Amino acid sequence: MQPFWCKYFGNPASLYKFGREADVAIEKARNTVASILKCRVGEIVFTAGATESINLALFGIARNYKPNAKNKYHIITSQIEHHAVLESLKQLEKEGFEVTYLPVNSFGFVSSRDLAKAIKPATILVSIMYANNEIGTIEPIAQLSKIIHKTNRARKASQPKIVFHTDACQAAGYLDINVQKLGVDLLTLNGSKIYGPKQTGILYCKHATELKPFIFGGGQEKGLRSGTENVPGIVGLAEALKLVQKNKNKENARLKKLRDYFIIQVSKKIPHTNLHGPDERSLYTMHKEIRLPNNINISFSGVDGEALMLYLDSYNIAVSTGSACASATTDPSHVILAIGKSPEIAKASIRFTLGQSTTKQKLDYVLNVLPGIVAELRRVQS
Ligand SMILES: *Cc1c(COP(=O)(O)O)cnc(C)c1O
């Protein structure tokens, strides 16, 4: 990113040499991203983060339709999406769209049958996340897209086709994000979840998918996202994606081992520990990836998650309660509630996220101090 702050400072839209160098860098980044997503270069839109990509995807499709008393257009999502999806759809509900929030099972999976049943003639858009940010559930996107394609094939030429969007922020570091295999029309990624720069994002938009922009101006990014491009950000985002995707198999295996070690040890050391989300150690799932390798969401019965988080912070251990991006609110996590847990358990749940800097030694440090802290909190809270 460094040279693009100073040395190649030019505006990519300008025709002088300094500008062209910046433009070349953006197009190089676009090529890198397209080769990872296995899509055309022209199908990549750079944005200022996942929230923006999601807004562009959802409003961009919805704005093709004008709901009225006769036509109430219909959108399908899941109950466990990120707030960027849920709040956008709440706004679209206010504007007259009808939204179905699919339930999930006790592990957080959306079922293909539920999706098939929810589709109506008025359905125009489906948005289901690739992997959940709180409990790590990996949704069967390729399976879900088959149902949508089948529905689209059966529709008359005059009927609108259903567009399928997936929020893949959490998946980008660990899973295959080949859009052909996933069968999606729109896919959101961001830099901040893959060690890239914050406020950088990608929207994959399959050719012939008509999106209406909501940012107007100089017409950058094919008119879908006007405004001078964030050249260092785009360069950094593409490089980050390249690096995590290159190392994903190795890192996946390393973290899975650490994750399962931690889950086993913590359950052994602390009575009444509950794991939330899918358990990959179960025999049924040996050959399937069903949980992100970096996600551990647990609760200790009777221990308030927020109190525990603050206590752990004083030991330099950083954990999250609910979704990291919305921790200003103390509402119980909508995701933990959606998998059927009580508000008490939802308030007790905390998330240990593993990453590149996580080692067995660091986990052992946590495993050493955690039992005492939990016992202390149980004592004072009971
Ligand atoms: C972090 C995250 C977002 C929001 O990303 P920003 O870059 O902060 O806008 C959206 N969806 C998921 C699943 C996320 O994890």
The ligand as an ORCA input file, in Angstrom:
! r2SCAN-3c Opt
* xyz 0 1
  C     -17.773     -7.364      9.736
  C     -18.920     -7.863      8.970
  C     -19.724     -6.998      8.211
  C     -19.515     -5.494      8.189
  O     -18.277     -5.156      7.676
  P     -17.746     -3.643      7.603
  O     -16.529     -3.728      6.764
  O     -17.507     -3.229      9.012
  O     -18.791     -2.803      6.973
  C     -20.775     -7.545      7.515
  N     -21.028     -8.864      7.550
  C     -20.279     -9.722      8.265
  C     -20.602    -11.177      8.257
  C     -19.210     -9.252      8.996
  O     -18.486    -10.117      9.718
*
